[in-house]
Amino acid sequence: MSRRGASGGRKPAVRSAKGGARSTASGRNAGKAQNVGKAAAKGAGKAAAKGGGKGAPQRATKKTEKVVFDAPAARAEEPRVLRLGAVPGATPGRWIDAWNARMPDVTLELVPVPFSAQRTALTAGSVDLALVRDPFDRDGMHAIALYEELPVVIASAESHLLAADELSPADLEGETLLTTREDVLGELDLPAQAAAIGPLDTVEDAVATVAAGVGILVAPMSLARLHHRKDVEYRILRDAPVSPVLLAWPRDATTPDVEAFVGVVRGRTANSSR
């Protein structure tokens, strides 16, 4: 009994030892498997990280679409034109240059206007404003003085009057004085005698008559230069009426562009207040 008991006591011990050994082996194997699994998972993670741009599926990016509402098309501003009339001999050149520099988007159109029609051009709307000469009817008009022109005596190139550099009214005593319908100097109190022929239509016609040796003509210097010929000359006439040049426009037709040109003429800068 004691042997069986002893053997019986050993067998459980042996089984227990074997079982323990097996348990230990199983635990070790399970640990190895677990480590292998972690390594595999780790390797898979690295592979996925490396190949993420090539073979790995990616989450689709949802594009945000912009909603564009139809806006009304902006109207192109119509080109503006400012029409400046000018009587013969007027010299607006410096103001035209200043206008073009300051208002490049507004075309300044220079319109020649006969002296006889200087007011009609404004009242009829042919021009927006004009350089005119006195005498000028200012009724219903704005008019500002710009400058005054000296009078000159226009004579034939062979006239004895040209011996002097300047002339006085007394030097014209006995001379035949021509007149024109473009009378821009008004009444002249001169000792010259009136021509037998009536007033000529234009200064240009009168200059041609002077060139033929028939009389003399008194006119603003700018007109003498405008109609200059080789067979006539002119001399300044002292102590005689001057010819004022004005800028005029209708009172009821003052526009921002007209005001801007008046500012240019008066020497205002782009930043000047009115």
CORQUI-V825233 format. One record per backbone hydrogen bond with DSSP energy under -1.0 kcal/mol. CO is the residue of the C=O (numbers start at 1). NH is the residue of the N-H. E is the energy in kcal/mol with one decimal. If there is no record, write none. Layout:
# CORQUI-V825233
CO_NH_E, CO_NH_E
This chain:
# CORQUI-V825233
1_5_-3.3, 2_6_-2.2, 3_7_-4.6, 4_8_-5.4, 5_9_-2.2, 6_10_-1.8, 7_11_-2.7, 8_12_-1.2, 10_14_-3.4, 11_15_-3.7, 12_16_-3.0, 13_17_-2.4, 14_18_-3.6, 15_19_-3.9, 16_20_-2.8, 17_21_-2.9, 18_22_-3.9, 19_23_-3.2, 20_24_-2.8, 21_25_-2.9, 22_26_-3.5, 23_27_-2.9, 24_28_-2.7, 25_29_-3.5, 26_30_-2.9, 27_31_-2.4, 28_32_-2.8, 29_33_-2.8, 30_34_-2.4, 31_35_-2.7, 32_36_-3.0, 33_37_-2.7, 34_38_-2.4, 35_39_-2.7, 36_40_-2.9, 37_41_-2.7, 38_42_-2.9, 39_43_-3.0, 40_44_-2.8, 41_45_-2.3, 42_46_-2.2, 43_47_-2.7, 44_48_-2.6, 45_49_-2.3, 46_50_-2.7, 47_51_-2.7, 51_55_-1.1, 51_56_-1.8, 80_107_-2.2, 82_109_-2.7, 83_128_-2.1, 83_129_-1.5, 84_111_-3.1, 85_131_-2.5, 86_113_-2.6, 87_90_-2.0, 92_96_-2.1, 93_97_-2.1, 94_98_-1.7, 95_99_-2.4, 96_100_-2.6, 97_101_-1.7, 98_102_-1.9, 99_103_-3.8, 103_106_-1.6, 107_82_-3.2, 109_84_-3.1, 111_86_-1.9, 114_117_-1.4, 115_118_-1.2, 117_121_-2.3, 119_123_-2.4, 120_124_-2.5, 121_126_-1.5, 121_127_-1.5, 129_85_-3.0, 130_248_-2.8, 131_87_-1.7, 132_246_-3.0, 138_141_-2.4, 140_251_-2.4, 142_249_-1.8, 144_247_-2.5, 147_245_-3.1, 149_243_-2.3, 150_221_-2.0, 151_237_-2.5, 152_219_-1.9, 153_235_-1.7, 154_217_-1.9, 155_233_-2.4, 156_159_-2.4, 159_162_-1.2, 160_163_-1.5, 161_164_-1.2, 167_238_-3.0, 168_171_-1.4, 169_172_-1.6, 170_173_-1.3, 172_175_-2.2, 175_193_-2.9, 176_216_-3.0, 177_195_-1.6, 179_200_-2.6, 181_183_-1.3, 182_184_-1.3, 188_190_-1.7, 191_174_-1.0, 193_177_-3.1, 200_181_-2.8, 202_206_-1.8, 203_207_-2.6, 204_208_-1.9, 205_209_-1.7, 206_210_-2.4, 207_211_-2.4, 209_214_-1.7, 210_213_-2.3, 216_178_-3.1, 217_154_-3.6, 219_152_-2.6, 220_224_-1.6, 221_225_-2.3, 222_226_-2.3, 223_227_-2.1, 225_228_-1.2, 229_232_-1.2, 231_157_-2.3, 233_155_-2.6, 235_153_-3.2, 236_167_-2.9, 243_149_-2.0, 244_134_-1.6, 245_146_-2.8, 245_147_-1.2, 246_132_-2.3, 247_144_-2.2, 248_130_-2.5, 249_142_-3.0, 250_253_-1.5, 255_259_-2.6, 256_260_-2.1, 257_261_-2.1, 258_262_-2.4, 259_263_-2.1, 260_264_-1.8, 261_265_-2.5, 262_266_-2.2, 263_268_-2.9, 264_267_-1.2, 269_272_-1.3
